[in-house]
Amino acid sequence: MGTGLSAVATTTVASHSAPEARGEQWGEAIPPPQPPSDITSVVCALHQARQDWRAAQGREREPLGRELPSIEAVAQMAEQIKGALFPMRLGPVGLRYESEDAYVAYTLHAAMQTLEQQAQLELAFKARLGSGGDDAGAAPAIRAQAKEAVQALMAALPEIRRLLDSDVLAAYRGDPAAQNVDEVLLCYPGMLAIIHHRIAHVLYAQGLRLLARIVSELAHGKTGIDIHPGARIGSGFFIDHGTGVVIGETCVIGENVRIYQAVTLGARRFSTGEDGHLLKGEARHPVVEDDVVIYAGATILGRITLGKGASIGGNVWITHDVAPGVSVSQAKLQHHQG
């Protein structure tokens, strides 16, 4: 027993005595990093910065524990939901067809438990903000609303799956480079973005705006495609390439719409209230009707309508309605302006 411990200790000392461990490279000793000379003052300064922020936001009373949803927990939940939606493609390695339903049941149960916990955190946070910190009587309503949101997402999952199937087919049919539908699902950034969006949109509709935004931003960070969870998007939606696409909160997009990289569906201006603050929730983004194609780099701003079957050329800037079936290009815009 003693011999074993001695051997381990000897090995450990020897390993730490190696030139790499001591920081000796090319025959020159590198001193180990030193801690800050006065870490206490930094800790105190950070404490004061937090207190100043809380006072400015009217949040002097902080809860005893973490009050906001966990990005890590929401990310795990999103992965579980994606696995349940497409178990044989986005589920675990080694999953067999005969175990598919059992996996989906187990995974959904775990995902919905996480969702309910995270929803309660978001709703409790909102209640504290709305009541000036006195939310003691809100717990039963918070639990009920969180459970209702879970049930709503569960009920929506079959329809979400069918919508996503239409999105996969739209990408496969609309991209000559796509070899098969599985490639679209596994590899296309636009597909990842729309999967996250269709989950997030249900959460948004249930009033879980923060959770919805986290789910959307997880895809945004991976793909460079920014879809606000409030946007309403019909079936058969295809984002080709995708990097730099922006779709605003109040966008309404019809069926079988195709857009390319660097397209912006944004707001032209922002209304303000009497206090000078921006008004929230106003319809300020475009309406895109069925069968519209928007090519790379186009910028469409304001609450305007792109009519059914319109084609919007690359790098154009549009702030007015486009009639159904009309093709807009830089050359046509320049000719019209001239």
N, C-alpha and C positions, 0 to 999 in steps of 0.2 A: 504493500500500500504506500509506504513512505517512499520506496524506490520510484514508483510511478509518478508521484507528485514531484519528486526531485527532477525526474526526467522532463516532465512538462515545464517546470520552472526553468530548467536549463535551456530547453528549446526556445521558450519565450524570450529569455534574456538574449540568447544568441540571435534570434530573429530581429529583436529591437536593436541589436548592436550592429546589424548590417549597415553598410554605407548608405543605402537608400533610406532606411529608417532614421538614421542620424541626420539625414539631409546632406550627406557628403557626396558631391558629384564632381567628377573631373579633378579629384584630389583637393577640393576646397570645401571647408565646413560652412554650412548655411545655418545660421541660428534659428531656433524654433520661433514661431510667431508669439508675440507678447500680447497679453490682454491690455485694453485701454487703461491709461494711468488712473482715470477716475470714472469708473463705470457708474458709480452712484449718482453723479451729477446728471448723466445722460438719462438714467431711469427716472429721476425726479423731473427732468425737463419734459420727458415723454408723458409722464403722469399729468403734468400741468397742461400740456397740449390737449390731452384727452378731456380733461375737466373743462377747459375753455370751449372745446367743441360741443360738449354736452350742454353746457350752459347756454351757448348760442342757439342750440337746437331745441331748447326747452326740455332736456332729458337729464336733469340733475339726478333723478331717481332711476338708477339702473337696476335691472333684475339681478338676482344672485348668481345666475348662470348665463350661458350663452343664449342670446335672445333671437337670433336670426337663423334661417335655414343653413345647412351645411352644403357647400358646393360639392364636396366629395360624396356625401350621401345622395344628393340629387343626381350626380353623374352615374353612380352605381345603379340607381333606380332606372335611369334612362337606358342604360345598357341592358338591364333585365327586361324592360318593356320591349326593346328592339329584339331581344332574343325570343320573347314570347310571340311577337308578331311574325318573325321569320325564323323559327327554331332550327330548321335544317340548313340555313344559310348564315344566320347571325347568332345562333346558339352555340353551345360548347362543343369543342372538338370531341369526337367519339360518340355523339348522340346518335341513337338508332331510331329508325322510323317507328318501331313498335313502342318506343318510350316517349314519343313526341308529346302526346297529350299529358302524360304524367309530368314531364318537364315543364310544360306550359303552366299547368296548375300550380306546381311548386314555386315556379319563378314569379308568377303573377301574385301569389300570396305574399311572397317576400317583398316584392316591389310595392304593393299596395299598403303594406304595413309601414314601409319607409315613407311613402307619400303621406299617409295619415299623420305620422309624427312630424314631418316637415311642414305640412299644412297647418298643423296646430301652432307651430312656432311662428309662422308668418301671420296667422290670424291673431295670435296673442300680441304680437308686436304692433299690429295695426290698432288693436283695441287699446293698448297702452298709449299710443300716440293720440288717439281720438278722445281719450278720457283724462289726459294730463297725467297719466301714470297710475290712475286708480281703476284697475281692471279686475278687481277681486270677484265681482259678480258675473263676469263674462265667460267663465270657464265652460259651463254647460253648453252655451250657444256656440262657442268655439269648437268644442268636440263634435257637436252635431253638424256644423258646417263643414268641418274637415271630412267627416264620414260621408257626407253628401257629395263632396267633390270626388272622393275615391270612387263612389258608386257611379258617378257620371262618367269618369274616365274609363272604368271597367266596361260600362255599357257601350261606350263609343268605340272600343277597340276593334270589333268586327268591321265596322264601317271604315275606320282608319285603315285597316288592312286592305279593304277593297279599293279605297282611294289610292293607296300606295301602289297597288297592282296596276292601276290605270296610269300612274306616274311612270312606273317602270316600262310599261309598254310604249308610252309616249316617247321616252328617251330612246328606246331600242328602235322604234320606227323612224324617229327623227334624226338619228345619227348614223350615217353609213359606216362609221368606224366601229360601231358596237357589234360584237360578234354574237352575243346572246344576251338574254335577259338577266342571267346570273352575273355577268360582267357588270351590267348597269348597277345592280343592287350592291355588289361588293366593292366597286371601284369608283363610281361616279360621285364627285363631291356634291353635285346638285341633288343627288338622291339622298345622301346623308342629311343635307340641309332640310329637305322637305319632310323626311321622316321625323326629325326633331320638331319641325314646325307643326306638323299635324298633331303631335302629342301636346306641344306647348299651347296650341290654340284652344284646346279643350280646357286646359288649366286656366288660361286667360279668361275664358267665358265663365268659369266658376269663381272668378274673383281672386284667384291666386296669381296675381300679376308678377310678384317677385319670383316665385317658383317657375312660372312660365318663361320669364326672361332668362333665368339661369339655364333652363333646358335649351332655349334658342342660342344663347351665347356659347354653350358648349360646342355646338356645330359651327357657329361663326368663327370661333378660334381655330377650328381644324380646317375649315374650307375657305375662309375669306368671304363667305356669303352671309349677308346680314338681313335676315327676315324678321321683322317685328312680330311677336306672337299674336298681335291683334289683327294682322292682315287676314282677309278672307280669300281663300284660294280654292278654285274649283278643281275638278278632276282632270287627269291627263296633263298635268303641269310638268314642263321640262325646262330646266336651267342647264344650258350647254356650257361646258368649261366652268363658268361660274365665278371666278375670282373677281371681287369688286362689286358684285351685285348688291344693291340696296333696295329693300322693299319696306315702305313705311307703314306705320301702325294702322292707318285708316284706308289702306289700299283695298280695293275689291277687284279680284281677278277671276275671270270666267273660266270656262272649260277649254281644254286643248290650246292653251297659251304656251308659246315657246319664247324664251328670252336667252340672250347670250351674255358673255362676260362684260363687266363694267357698266351694266345698265343701272340707272337710278330711277326709281319711282318715288319721288320725294315731294316735299312741301315747298311751295313757292314763297310763302310769307307766313308769319305767325301772328295771330291776334293777341292783343294784350288787354287786361282788365283795367279798371280805374286805378288800381294800385301799381300799374306798370308791369305786373307779372304776366307771364305767358298763360293764356287760357288752355286748359287741358281738355282733350277729348273731342275737339272740333274736327269735322271731316276736312282734311287738308291734303290728301294724297289722291293720285289718279284712280279712275275706274277703267279697267281693261276688260273689254267684252270678249266673247268667245272667239277662238281661232285667230287671235292676233299674234304676229311675230314681231319681236323687237330685237334689232341687231346690235352688235357690240358697241359699247360706248354711248348709247343714246341716253339722253337725260330728259325725263318727262316730269314736269313739276306742276303742282297745284291740283285742285279738285276739278280735273278735266276728264273727258271721256274719249278713249280710243275705241271707235266703233268696231263692230264685229267684222272680222276678216281683214282689218287694216294691217299694213306692213310698214314698220318704222325702220328706216335705214340707219346705218351706223353713224355714230358721232353727231347726231342731230340734237337740237335743243328745242323742246316743244312745250309751250305754255298755253296752248289753245286746243279745243276739241278737234278730233280727227274723225271725219265721217266714215261710216262703214265701207269697207272694201277699198279705201283710198291708200295709195302707196306714197309715203313721204320719204324724200331723200335730201341730202345736202344740196344737190344741183337744183331740185325743184324749189326748195326754200330760197335759195339765192336768186333764182329767176323771178319768184313771186315778189321778193323784196326789191328787186331791181325794177 
